[in-house]
Amino acid sequence: MVVLGAIIGGVVASNYLSDNIVEINPKIAQQLAVDYNIQSAGEGYLPAEIFSIEALSNPANIFILLAGGLLVGFGARYAGGCTSGHAISGLSNLQLPSLIAVIGFFIGGLVMIHLIYPLIF
């Protein structure tokens, strides 16, 4: 029943309750086109260059996805839980291990986006 309700609610919300039009800042769309060759950035939330079936035909993309999935799984197991579990449940219970894990998640994210991501892309 819950799954059926979620599906019906999603259909109703997307078809009858939402008239939002995605508007990406033209400067950001231009920067994505120049720096990352993403031409469809202004057309919606999910650029076709990243989120299409054709993007999976490149073996490098599949390797990046597999490596990222393994690292996320390893990190969740090593930290004793996922980011949401530590950040929401653990911090609300004032658990020190959750605070340490969340700080580690933020540091890891900053290192990834500023040091590793530019090397990959």
N, C-alpha and C positions, 0 to 999 in steps of 0.2 A: 504494500500500500504506500509506503514511504517513497519508494522509487517511482511508482506510477504518479504520485502527487508531485514529485519533483519534475518529472518529465512534462506533465500537463502544465504546471506552473511556469516552467521555462518557455514552453510554446506560447502560452497566453501572454507572458511578459514581453517576449521578443516580438511578437506579431501585433499586439494590441495596446501595450502600455509604453512602448519605447519609440520615440521619434527622434532620438539623438543622432546627430550627424557628427562623425568623427572629423575633427579639424586639427590637423597637425600643423604646428608652426612652420611656415614656409622656409625659414632659416634652418630649422632642424632637418626638414626634408632635403634641402639643398646640401647640407653638410653630410647627411647619410648617402646621398647620391655621389658626392665627390669622394668621400673617405672610404666608403664601403661598397660602392656600386649598387646601392639599393634604390632603384628608380621608382618603385611603387609605394614609397613611404607615406605619401600624402593621400593615398587611397583608402586607408583603413588602419586598424590596429595591427594586423598581421601581414607584413609584406610578403609577397609571393616568392621573393628570392630566398627567403629563410624558411617559410612554412608551407612549401608546396611539395608534392611528391617528387618533382624533378630535382629538388635540393638533396634528396636522399640517393640520387644516382651517383653522386660524387663519393668515392670511398673515404676521402678525408673527412667529410661531414659525418659519415657513419662512425668512423673512428672517434671523432670528437664527442659524439653523443654517447657512445659506449664507455669511453674513458670518464666522461662527466658523470654518467650513471653509476659507475663503479666507485668513483670518488665520493659521491653523495651517499651511497649505501655504506661505504666504509666509515665515512665521517659520522653518520647517524648511529652506527653500531658502536664505534669507538667512544662517542660522546654520551652514550647511554640514552639516546633519544633524538628526535628530530628537532629542527629549529622551532617549530610551533609548540611542540610539547615543552621544551625548556623555557621558551620565552613567555608563553602564556601560563601554563600550569605551574612550572617550576618557580618562576619569579613571583607569581602570585602567592605561593607558599613560602616565600623568602628562603629558598634553598640555595645554599652557597654553590654547590656543583652546577646548578642551572645558571647562576650568574657568571661563573667562570666559562661555561660552555657558550653562553650568548656573547660574551666578550670575545671569545675565540672565533665565533661565527662572523662577527663584525670585522675583526682583524683579517680573517681569511678572505672575506668579501672585498675588503679594501686592497689587499695584496693582489688578489685576482684581477680586479678591474683596472688597477693602475700599473701593475708590473707584468702579469702573465697575459692578459687579454690582448694588449697591443702586439705581443710577440706572435700570438696565434693568428690574429686577423690583421 
